[in-house]
Amino acid sequence: MSNSIAKVSGVKTVSPLIGVGATAAKDGKNQSIFFFGYDATSGLGGPLPLIRGSSITGANQTVVDAALAARLNVDVGDVVSVNGNRLSVVGVSGLGGLLAPIAYSNLNDVQKIVGYGTSVNYFLVRVSEGASADTVASALRAALNGVSVFTNSEWAKVSRDAVLSGTAPIIQAMEFMGGLTGVLVIGLTNYTTTVERQREYGILKALGIKNRDLLQIALWQSILIALSGFGIAGGLTIVVVKGLQYVLHFPIAILYDAGSVVLIFASAILMGTGAALLPARRISRIDPAIAFK
Amino acid sequence: MHSSESNTSEILKAEHLSKTYGKGYAAVHALKNVSLTIHEGELSLIAGPSGSGKTTLLLICGTLLRPDEGRVSIDNLQVTSMNQGSLPEVRLKKIGFIFQEFNLLSGFTALENVEVALNMNGIRGGRAKKIAWQAIDKVGLHDRANHLQEDLSGGEKQRVAIARAVVNNPKLIIADEPTANLDSKTGSGVIEALRDIVKKEGKAALIASHDVRIEGLADSITKLEDGSMVR
């Protein structure tokens, strides 16, 4: 297969890769992992970035990601067992898996440990200078019957979709609960403020302010609270994700585009509007005669 | 709004007002067939003990409460038959209110409290500020204009309330116990300031008060007892 791929026009190098589920263990602690075997000579498909130690240079070595290092309490120089095979930890990688931690080893070691013989389940291809990845991918699809071929961006999308399709119902439920909680929090905050200041609202009504103008105040207050939440939550998300990425080396990314930002912004306004109903109802019922009491 | 009469000197005309709170044995007859008329430049005092119906009369004349019987005209505008939605505009343009507890907005300066009334009337920005300054100046608080209302004395607060009450140039000023929370000297000063404005600007003031000192400054006095006029 490797030779067939290498013959396709535009292919510069081909590197085999195995990615399988396995179990890592240390001192009685077990952890399900993605176990990757790559061509340690080319380095293609190997761990990036290394935050401690070195790359794999020989047999029976492994690089674990920071999440696995933390969960099994291992570091460079320790020995970890993968499917019962002892491997020396030579490095710790900052980038890991979203669904499970990752360990990397030499291709031959992984084939032996998981019983793959000489088989692999992925090939990583570099395209020649000046060649288009899309064109090479099309050529590979034409040349290799029954093999799925993805460019970098296509693979990222497939992986992302796979993760999102598995978690979408949970995320949607969380979004719904979050939205509902947001409306209630904004509504109750604004309602409490309205109750606290109902005498002042009553005075304004006595002086002649129109109900419509007071309701606008309630609406703007709610929308401002919602938009403040939008800004604070957006800022906190960036801070937390960056913190997880750079401090704890947790494999997480923020996926957003202009459309989703606009959608969330619009949702915040909608939440603010919905949350204004409760205080608006209260305001409309305030008797202006309260100013005389 | 429509004008129903043409007597321009009559600012407030209340005719045969009656109001009962509650029903049956619990009914309280707050006002019984009360009538009064106030003209331009007149400061009219409603006197009477607590529970005599003074505040009910003010609420009805101020369009904040509907009478069970009778009618009220303000600046030749019949207000008792107007729908509820139109009354805020009547209060905004025709009536200025002064309250016992001052009722200034907390967290606002004296000037801002006056500006709010202008903003409600659609006057904003630099124009509102200029008019508010003039009103503050008129009540002698030029130096205190930018102080928060919390930092003002009772007399100063009531002067701000007067400025707020007159800033939209209403014809009628309704004041509920305006001197009740002030010492006698300050109270007299406040009433004199109010009287000055009423006389100079051709407004009418309806003041409910226990304060006998106001009687000497009032042009007319209506005494209430148990909801009825006694003189």
Interface residues (C-beta under 8 A of the other chain):
Chain A: R199 E200 I203 L204 K205 A206 L207 G208 I209 K210 N211 D213 P288 A289 A291 F292
Chain B: T55 L58 L59 G62 L64 L65 P88 E89 V90 R91 L92 K93 I95 F97 F99 Q100 N103 L105 S106 V116 A117 M120 N121 R164 D176
